[in-house]
Amino acid sequence: MPEYPGHGDNATNEARDVAWHLHPFTNMRRLESEGPFVITSGRGIHVTDDNGREYIDAMAGLWCVSLGFSEKRLAEAAYRQMLELPYASTFGQRSHPTAIALAEKLIALMPVPMSKVFFNNSGSEANDTAVKLVWYYNNAIGRPRKKKIIARMKGYHGSTIASASLAGLPFMHLDFDLPIAGIRHTDCPNFYRGAKPGESEGEFSTRMAENLDTLIEREGPDTVAAFIAEPVQGSGGVVVPPRGYFEKLQAVLRKHDVLFVADEVICGFGRTGNMFGCETFAIAPDIMTVAKSLSSAYLPISATIINEKLYQGLASNSDKLASFTHGFTYSGHPVCAAVALETLKIYEERDIVGHVRSVAPRFQAGLRRLLEHPLVGDVRGVGLMAGIELVHDKATKQSFDAKAGVGTYFEACAHAEGLLMRGRGELLVLSPPLIITEAEIDELLARLGRALDATADHVRRSEL
């Protein structure tokens, strides 16, 4: 297998990292034996490792560095705010001008009427907060039984106790004693994997909506409080909703008075070719969560945004109980808020959404040409996000044996080509910085193609 560049070349730093740093989503024994892959700098869509080798970061970090790795205006915004007011609490009716301005700007950007913004530090916290608000709201309006939350298989919503419970990914639950009570899961809308023979996209969407309706009826509509969904499932495989899907699901939710939480942590701020995925797929949520590209990931900040109906319920209950007792020390942190505000200004001034619309067709068309490759069973995506599914047999859609490690081998080949991607087994994921140019897209596709060819050679030689 090709070696991951950087492993083993800086023994002192690697030993120090293994000794002290507990890495998220990492095989710790593998880290001990191989050491970490160390990135030391970035510029534009590229990052550089501790050996001076440059890579295209086709994941924009973790779906998040939308403006690339060298936007000086964001660093300057942070510096100015640090000099003026490095910290201020938003507890107990306190605030500061930057949080006020950011909340106002976010409300103005919303694709549907919204009322209030609650600031958190991560997408996980934003979704965790959404769960707490749903529960608090239903208690406030006298519906103490209406507490269950329905998420989707293959969905990802974070790694806190509540948000990881929402995930429809079993590995998120193993040995963490998750999910918590009251979480249910409905179908993943993966048409490639889930459609019956001869079933159209519209028919598939109807069946998905009917299954959701059946689930709510079985659980009891008086016990189901909310449904949460990403406009496009990201970590679960870049699953783009089939035709009519959200229209039909929303009709079911309205029928049973179930709130809709739109998780825009990945899709928000241009990724799908609109400012929000809700616009791309005609979603009208009651709660929206955002993070990642809110600050181009330069500093941690997220938001949970609610409509007026929810706000009135929360406000009345906080008056009855004397306080709304939820929050974080860093909610609306002034430096993070300043960077987020500057990020939103850049999106508007440079028409980042328009740029995504202009380059996305080249990106998507180039990826779909890979459907001719012997290993590629499916390519799906929208805007500047895409998933490539590797298969053992294209005709039957048979997957490779997980023990064969084909996805891991591909990832190593991509590293060798100077391309950073993320994989979930044999599912390859791309979400480059939104500033990527057409020439850079062509280079990304060329490196991706060479890595796929190298992987195909390995499969043939190994008779997998």
Stockholm file with secondary structure:
# STOCKHOLM 1.0

chainA/1-464         MPEYPGHGDNATNEARDVAWHLHPFTNMRRLESEGPFVITSGRGIHVTDDNGREYIDAMAGLWCVSLGFSEKRLAEAAYRQMLELPYASTFGQRSHPTAIALAEKLIALMPVPMSKVFFNNSGSEANDTAVKLVWYYNNAIGRPRKKKIIARMKGYHGSTIASASLAGLPFMHLDFDLPIAGIRHTDCPNFYRGAKPGESEGEFSTRMAENLDTLIEREGPDTVAAFIAEPVQGSGGVVVPPRGYFEKLQAVLRKHDVLFVADEVICGFGRTGNMFGCETFAIAPDIMTVAKSLSSAYLPISATIINEKLYQGLASNSDKLASFTHGFTYSGHPVCAAVALETLKIYEERDIVGHVRSVAPRFQAGLRRLLEHPLVGDVRGVGLMAGIELVHDKATKQSFDAKAGVGTYFEACAHAEGLLMRGRGELLVLSPPLIITEAEIDELLARLGRALDATADHVRRSEL
#=GR chainA/1-464 SS CCCCTTTTSCHHHHHHHHHHCCCTTCCHHHHHHHCCCCEEEEETTEEEETTSCEEEETTHHHHTCTTCSCCHHHHHHHHHHHHHCSCCCCSTTCCCHHHHHHHHHHHHHCSSCCCEEEEESSHHHHHHHHHHHHHHHHHHTTCTTCCEEEEETTCCCCSSHHHHHHCCCGGGTTTTTCSCTTEEEECCCCHHHHCCTTCCHHHHHHHHHHHHHHHHHHHCGGGEEEEEECSSBCTTTCBCCCTTHHHHHHHHHHHTTCEEEEECTTTTTTTTSSSSHHHHTTCCCSEEEECGGGTTTSSCCEEEEECHHHHHHHHHHHHHHSSCCCCCTTTTCHHHHHHHHHHHHHHHHTTHHHHHHHHHHHHHHHHHGGGGSTTEEEEEEETTEEEEEECSBTTTTBCCCGGGCHHHHHHHHHHHTTEECEEETTEEEECCCTTCCHHHHHHHHHHHHHHHHHHHHHHHHHTC
#=GC SS_cons         CCCCTTTTSCHHHHHHHHHHCCCTTCCHHHHHHHCCCCEEEEETTEEEETTSCEEEETTHHHHTCTTCSCCHHHHHHHHHHHHHCSCCCCSTTCCCHHHHHHHHHHHHHCSSCCCEEEEESSHHHHHHHHHHHHHHHHHHTTCTTCCEEEEETTCCCCSSHHHHHHCCCGGGTTTTTCSCTTEEEECCCCHHHHCCTTCCHHHHHHHHHHHHHHHHHHHCGGGEEEEEECSSBCTTTCBCCCTTHHHHHHHHHHHTTCEEEEECTTTTTTTTSSSSHHHHTTCCCSEEEECGGGTTTSSCCEEEEECHHHHHHHHHHHHHHSSCCCCCTTTTCHHHHHHHHHHHHHHHHTTHHHHHHHHHHHHHHHHHGGGGSTTEEEEEEETTEEEEEECSBTTTTBCCCGGGCHHHHHHHHHHHTTEECEEETTEEEECCCTTCCHHHHHHHHHHHHHHHHHHHHHHHHHTC
//
